[in-house]
């Protein structure tokens, strides 16, 4: 069985340390193993990055951008291969994997703009013969810890921009589906990135803690569950690191009585069941304003959920593949059991799904609950599976109060034709990313991604303009060249114009 290796100083290395199985979730079979890095291996990667950093920080931003242009081209040329690798180890459909990669490439395109986004500010004659300017300088060695659900896109949120800003990067991807992440990193080396500027170490908590505790690592970016995000933020900031930790979500879609229901149903089907619900921006709660809206929504959703095409992700023409692991499947089934026990009405039951030819795969069918209340676990907690809950309220104000009271504030949307309602929703909702008739309001690469409340720990969002600020430090310089013939007396008061 092949082993997924580490990438350290431009070379694939095997350390003979602990390993973990990597499964194909469509078959339930282990397809390869992945090495789990020790602290010593993580330190080796850090040392490589630290040694490579000085030359890279002094490389002109335009030359860094040229590497990113070549990298983008290689990603596009290898789209089919990368999508196949994602699907085999994650389980998402080939079309979904290709879409993930395209959104990642958008962030590489933004990194190509390094000469523009790194331009400082200049002011002449702020005082007599005094000029001032600011400049954005790299931090040094920075690191990213990325989740299983987007093995291509989320790493591409991080290291292209960090590297374009002049940093060296250590990536610790998910050990559940590492192959595509490693292959993409190799493409960046092929594009001309110097050895040591990007290192990839696979691992578990031991590797994460090594990155947190290493004094050479100046910043950590993380995407994953809220408990881990909170842990990384607390431990990283305690050590003086800059930390950006994106956590969990419970995303609501509000359906108003005037909504275009057919379009809303189509949007909800993709947002709730795409990628088997394993998205931090998945819609998992539909808040219907009025029983009439709820009844009509369920009548339209039920047959479409039952008609979902579900199978091995590597097959073509599917709507949904399996969950990523057996544990993930069992967790989702447990939530469905809990919802039934709590009194929610189970309209469509996805438990017990068997796919012909893939009977051992980790499949759960699309599931729909009605009459869910805020006291139920299926409402309060992130299920991370193909489960949509319908909550009934009497007004937009009640719907907004539900959302604002929830501990998470990642994404939300409203379906309406009423501009006044949409504006009120956008202004008053306490959520970081908001859609109006858009179910997955994921910002494009030249904006920034991030939630509020317990969905984000840290002050800066991911990628885009906030990403530039996260991976750089501003330095302000004030310079004076006095005239040779002049001589000024000492000033003891605080200087001013």
Long-range contacts (C-beta under 8 A, 24 or more apart in sequence): 1-30, 1-31, 1-32, 1-33, 2-32, 2-33, 3-32, 3-33, 3-34, 3-35, 4-32, 4-33, 4-34, 4-35, 4-178, 4-179, 4-182, 4-202, 5-35, 5-182, 6-35, 6-37, 6-41, 6-45, 6-199, 6-200, 6-201, 6-202, 7-182, 7-185, 7-186, 7-189, 7-198, 7-199, 7-200, 7-201, 8-41, 8-44, 8-45, 8-48, 8-199, 8-200, 8-201, 9-45, 9-48, 9-52, 9-195, 9-196, 9-199, 10-189, 10-194, 10-195, 10-196, 11-195, 12-186, 15-41, 17-41, 20-175, 20-204, 22-89, 22-175, 22-176, 22-177, 22-178, 22-179, 23-89, 23-176, 23-325, 24-88, 24-89, 24-91, 25-89, 25-90, 25-91, 25-313, 25-321, 25-322, 25-323, 25-324, 25-325, 25-361, 25-362, 26-88, 26-91, 26-311, 26-312, 26-313, 26-314, 26-321, 26-322, 26-355, 26-358, 26-361, 26-362, 27-312, 27-358, 27-360, 27-361, 28-326, 28-358, 28-360, 28-361, 28-362, 29-360, 31-88, 31-89, 32-179, 34-175, 34-178, 34-202, 35-202, 35-203, 36-175, 36-202, 36-203, 36-204, 36-206, 36-207, 37-172, 37-201, 37-202, 37-203, 37-206, 37-207, 37-210, 38-206, 39-206, 39-207, 39-209, 39-210, 41-201, 41-203, 41-207, 42-170, 42-201, 42-203, 42-207, 42-210, 42-211, 42-214, 43-210, 43-214, 45-170, 45-199, 45-200, 45-201, 46-141, 46-170, 46-199, 46-211, 46-214, 46-216, 46-217, 47-216, 48-195, 48-196, 48-199, 49-141, 49-168, 49-169, 49-170, 49-196, 49-197, 49-199, 49-216, 50-140, 50-141, 50-168, 50-216, 51-196, 52-168, 52-194, 52-195, 52-196, 52-197, 53-138, 53-140, 53-141, 53-167, 53-168, 53-196, 53-197, 55-194, 56-163, 56-166, 56-167, 56-168, 56-194, 56-197, 57-137, 57-138, 57-166, 57-167, 59-166, 60-115, 61-114, 61-115, 61-118, 61-164, 61-166, 62-114, 62-115, 64-114, 64-163, 64-164, 64-166, 65-111, 65-112, 65-113, 65-114, 65-115, 65-164, 66-192, 67-163, 67-188, 67-191, 67-192, 67-193, 68-108, 68-111, 68-112, 68-114, 68-160, 68-163, 68-164, 68-191, 69-112, 70-191, 70-192, 71-108, 71-160, 71-187, 71-188, 71-191, 71-193, 72-105, 72-108, 72-109, 72-112, 73-191, 74-187, 74-190, 74-191, 75-101, 75-104, 75-105, 75-108, 75-184, 75-187, 76-105, 78-183, 78-187, 81-183, 82-152, 82-180, 82-183, 82-184, 84-314, 85-179, 85-180, 85-183, 86-151, 86-152, 86-177, 86-180, 87-313, 87-314, 87-321, 88-179, 88-313, 88-314, 89-151, 89-176, 89-177, 89-178, 89-179, 89-180, 90-148, 90-149, 90-151, 90-176, 90-177, 90-313, 90-324, 91-276, 91-313, 91-321, 91-322, 91-323, 91-324, 91-361, 91-362, 92-275, 92-276, 92-278, 92-313, 92-321, 93-313, 93-315, 93-318, 93-319, 93-320, 93-321, 94-313, 94-314, 94-315, 94-316, 95-316, 95-318, 96-274, 96-275, 96-313, 96-321, 97-152, 97-313, 100-150, 100-152, 100-153, 101-152, 101-153, 103-153, 103-442, 103-445, 104-150, 104-152, 104-153, 104-154, 104-155, 104-156, 104-157, 105-156, 106-444, 106-445, 107-153, 107-156, 107-157, 107-160, 107-161, 107-445, 107-463, 108-156, 108-160, 109-445, 110-160, 110-161, 110-445, 110-446, 110-463, 110-464, 111-160, 111-161, 111-163, 111-164, 112-164, 114-164, 114-165, 117-465, 117-468, 118-165, 118-166, 118-468, 118-472, 126-478, 127-480, 127-495, 127-497, 129-480, 129-481, 129-482, 129-483, 130-478, 130-479, 130-480, 131-478, 131-479, 131-480, 132-476, 132-477, 132-478, 132-479, 133-476, 133-477, 133-479, 134-474, 134-475, 134-476, 134-477, 135-474, 135-475, 135-477, 136-165, 136-468, 136-472, 136-473, 136-474, 136-475, 137-166, 137-472, 137-473, 137-474, 137-475, 138-165, 138-166, 138-167, 138-471, 138-472, 138-473, 139-167, 139-218, 139-219, 139-242, 139-471, 139-472, 139-473, 140-167, 140-168, 140-216, 140-218, 141-167, 141-168, 141-169, 141-170, 141-216, 141-217, 141-218, 142-167, 142-168, 142-169, 142-170, 142-217, 142-218, 142-219, 142-220, 142-221, 142-471, 143-169, 143-170, 143-171, 143-172, 143-211, 143-217, 143-219, 143-220, 143-221, 144-169, 144-170, 144-171, 144-172, 144-220, 144-221, 144-222, 145-172, 145-208, 145-211, 145-220, 145-221, 145-222, 145-223, 145-224, 145-232, 146-171, 146-172, 146-173, 146-174, 146-181, 146-222, 146-223, 146-224, 147-174, 147-223, 147-224, 148-174, 148-176, 148-177, 148-278, 148-324, 149-275, 149-278, 149-279, 149-280, 149-324, 150-223, 150-279, 151-177, 151-178, 151-180, 151-181, 152-180, 152-181, 152-184, 154-223, 155-181, 155-184, 155-185, 156-184, 157-221, 157-223, 157-449, 157-462, 157-463, 157-467, 158-221, 158-462, 158-463, 158-467, 159-185, 159-188, 159-198, 160-188, 161-463, 161-467, 161-468, 161-471, 162-221, 162-467, 162-471, 163-188, 163-193, 163-197, 163-198, 165-468, 165-471, 165-472, 166-472, 167-471, 168-196, 168-197, 168-198, 168-199, 169-197, 169-198, 169-199, 170-199, 170-200, 170-201, 170-211, 170-217, 171-198, 171-199, 171-200, 171-201, 172-200, 172-201, 172-202, 172-203, 172-207, 172-208, 172-211, 173-200, 173-202, 175-202, 175-203, 175-204, 176-324, 176-325, 177-324, 178-202, 208-232, 209-235, 212-236, 212-239, 212-241, 213-239, 215-239, 217-241, 218-242, 219-243, 219-244, 219-470, 219-471, 220-244, 220-245, 221-245, 221-462, 221-470, 222-246, 223-280, 223-462, 225-382, 226-382, 226-408, 226-454, 226-455, 229-456, 229-457, 230-454, 230-457, 232-457, 233-457, 233-458, 242-458, 242-470, 243-457, 243-458, 244-456, 244-457, 244-458, 244-460, 244-461, 244-462, 244-470, 245-456, 245-457, 245-458, 246-280, 246-449, 246-450, 246-451, 246-455, 246-456, 246-457, 246-462, 247-408, 247-451, 247-454, 247-455, 247-456, 247-457, 248-280, 248-382, 248-408, 248-410, 248-454, 248-455, 249-280, 249-281, 249-282, 249-382, 249-408, 249-410, 249-411, 249-451, 249-455, 250-284, 250-285, 250-379, 250-380, 250-381, 250-382, 250-406, 250-407, 250-408, 250-410, 251-281, 251-282, 251-283, 251-284, 251-285, 251-408, 251-410, 251-411, 251-412, 251-413, 252-283, 252-285, 252-286, 252-287, 252-399, 252-402, 252-403, 252-406, 252-412, 252-413, 253-283, 253-285, 253-286, 253-287, 253-412, 253-413, 253-414, 253-415, 253-439, 254-287, 254-289, 254-396, 254-399, 254-400, 254-403, 254-412, 254-413, 254-414, 254-415, 254-416, 254-425, 255-286, 255-287, 255-288, 255-289, 255-293, 255-297, 255-415, 256-289, 256-293, 256-396, 256-414, 256-415, 256-416, 256-417, 256-418, 256-421, 257-289, 257-290, 257-292, 257-293, 258-416, 258-417, 258-418, 259-293, 259-415, 259-416, 259-417, 260-415, 260-417, 260-437, 261-293, 261-296, 261-297, 261-300, 262-300, 263-415, 263-437, 264-297, 264-415, 264-437, 265-297, 265-300, 265-301, 265-304, 267-415, 267-437, 267-438, 267-439, 268-297, 268-301, 268-388, 268-439, 269-301, 269-304, 269-305, 270-439, 270-440, 271-439, 271-440, 272-366, 272-386, 272-387, 272-388, 273-305, 273-308, 273-319, 273-320, 273-366, 273-386, 273-388, 274-319, 274-320, 275-320, 276-320, 276-321, 276-322, 276-323, 276-364, 276-385, 276-386, 277-332, 277-383, 277-384, 277-385, 277-386, 277-387, 278-323, 278-324, 278-328, 278-384, 278-385, 279-440, 280-410, 280-411, 280-455, 281-410, 281-411, 281-433, 281-440, 281-441, 281-442, 282-384, 282-440, 283-388, 283-413, 283-439, 283-440, 284-382, 284-383, 284-387, 284-388, 284-389, 285-372, 285-379, 285-388, 285-389, 285-390, 285-391, 286-388, 286-389, 286-390, 286-391, 287-391, 287-393, 287-399, 287-402, 287-403, 288-390, 288-391, 288-392, 288-393, 289-393, 289-394, 289-395, 289-396, 289-398, 289-399, 290-392, 290-394, 291-392, 294-370, 294-390, 294-392, 297-390, 298-347, 298-368, 298-370, 298-390, 301-347, 301-348, 301-368, 301-388, 302-347, 302-348, 302-368, 305-348, 305-365, 305-366, 305-367, 305-368, 306-348, 306-366, 308-365, 308-366, 310-353, 310-355, 310-363, 310-365, 310-366, 311-355, 311-358, 312-355, 312-357, 312-358, 312-361, 320-366, 320-386, 322-355, 322-358, 322-361, 322-362, 322-363, 322-364, 323-362, 323-363, 323-364, 323-385, 324-362, 325-362, 326-362, 328-362, 328-384, 328-385, 329-362, 329-363, 329-364, 331-383, 331-384, 331-385, 332-364, 332-383, 332-384, 332-385, 332-386, 332-387, 333-364, 335-377, 335-378, 335-381, 335-383, 335-385, 335-387, 336-364, 336-367, 336-378, 336-387, 338-376, 338-377, 338-378, 339-369, 339-372, 339-376, 339-377, 339-378, 339-387, 339-389, 342-375, 342-376, 342-377, 342-378, 343-371, 343-376, 344-369, 344-370, 344-371, 344-372, 344-373, 344-376, 344-378, 344-389, 345-369, 345-370, 345-371, 350-386, 350-387, 374-402, 374-405, 380-406, 380-407, 382-408, 396-421, 396-424, 396-425, 400-425, 400-428, 400-429, 403-429, 403-430, 403-431, 404-428, 404-429, 404-430, 406-453, 407-453, 407-454, 408-451, 408-453, 408-454, 408-455, 409-451, 409-452, 409-453, 409-454, 409-455, 410-451, 410-452, 410-455, 410-456, 411-435, 411-440, 411-441, 411-442, 411-451, 413-437, 413-438, 413-439, 413-440, 413-441, 432-456, 432-461
